[in-house]
Amino acid sequence: MNYYSTNHKAADATLEQAVVNGLAEDRGLYMPYEIKKLPQAFFDNIDKMSFQEIAYNVASAFFGEDVDLDALQDIVYDTLAFDCPINKVEEDIYSLELFHGPTLAFKDVGARFMARLLQYFIKKQSGLNTPPVGEKEGVNVLVATSGDTGSAVANGFLGVDGIHVYVLYPKGKVSKIQESQFTTLGQNITAVEIDGVFDDCQALVKSAFMDKDLNEHMKLTSANSINVARFLPQAFYYFYAYAQLKKIGKEKDFVICVPSGNFGNICAALFGHQMGLPVKRFIAANNANDIFYNYLQTGKYEPKASVQTIANAMDVGDPSNFARIYELYKGDHSQITSLISGATYTNEQIAETMKQCFAETGYTLDPHGACGYRALKEQLQPGEHAVFAETAHPAKFKETVESIIGAEVAIPERLAEFMKGTKQSIECSKNFADFKAFLMAE
Ligand SMILES: *Cc1c(COP(=O)(O)O)cnc(C)c1O
């Protein structure tokens, strides 16, 4: 199936090109020409299927034309070798815990899926053509992170032949746990510690994609949710959630609430809806970065500088996947607002919500999930059944969560393991000339 750019000025791409390029030449995001509906029989039987089986059905509809089905099945089964539990927090409100992957982030699924898919395409190509002399072999993934994306991408791509990952992160601005998750791995993962803030890291990555010399020297791609292979697999979660509610007879008037930053995760859920997933409506929960919320109210999309919050993975002032959502509904504001509502919360409201939920239900929310839970508490209508995505393990934000709920949050074994490793990183200034010189010498 072919992909077009949301800016409508670039040539169409195959899935392989869309994954390898990340972004279209006109800086637009790739969209598939067609979103296939899944057959009714699939939804009738979904409650009897495993997470892997459900995901394989969904993946086949997206990628089945372009990837060998046996290979696709291996990729899906390898990606989803973990559980995704659903917890009843209170009447008709369920937490869908997306954080049981290798780095305890929901981004693990997309990162691992993308790594395996890229590897599949590279293998298919090798033998067909050898890289020109003087060019660095394989694909190089550049990723700027304020914490969570770096760990998911680094671990998803760890040990994958033919791919090298460069994680750019702001020196001293990510938590020790997060830093250990991408600086202790070695192998094909290089951590680059930038003397600057997150925006500097992101600017370096953007400049690298636009630099002619660098692109001639090495094949560069992005593993942020602009990449179709990174964001689409997140749709698996929402089919699985529906299956779990169907199992207990609560699938009617199904509402999905997603704490959102760059809007990749909710966009994947909306793709699921286009494929026939029976969802009544969606809620996008924001922290104080309220650009999408304001768009819903006014019909105007006005990006602005992000503000720092305690739900920092959602501190985004110009959500990239807005372009995909807009495209999905052909820019029809009333169609968008009839399907999606919004919410925006201050740090104080987030903290108050975490505290109240823990005291009343015993459930520990992380600051991101707290936005989702609160939006449901405020907006759920009688008769509706809802899940909110709990996007990170609360231990990832240990100090913040403990000081708010007044109880200890245990660090899971898997997270503790990372902290035993030795930090390896390359220091670099925030000047593009320095970063470019480093990559040209690679
Ligand atoms: C990335 C992230 C989000 C936001 O997801 P988007 O796809 O960018 O909207 C929310 N919570 C956590 C914990 C995240 O890591």
The ligand as an ORCA input file, in Angstrom:
! r2SCAN-3c Opt
* xyz 0 1
  C       5.092      9.745     25.176
  C       4.250      9.771     26.394
  C       2.958     10.339     26.404
  C       2.380     11.068     25.218
  O       2.153     10.230     24.128
  P       1.919     10.860     22.674
  O       1.857      9.707     21.757
  O       3.136     11.714     22.426
  O       0.692     11.668     22.721
  C       2.202     10.261     27.561
  N       2.698      9.671     28.659
  C       3.933      9.129     28.707
  C       4.410      8.527     29.965
  C       4.745      9.145     27.576
  O       5.974      8.616     27.654
*
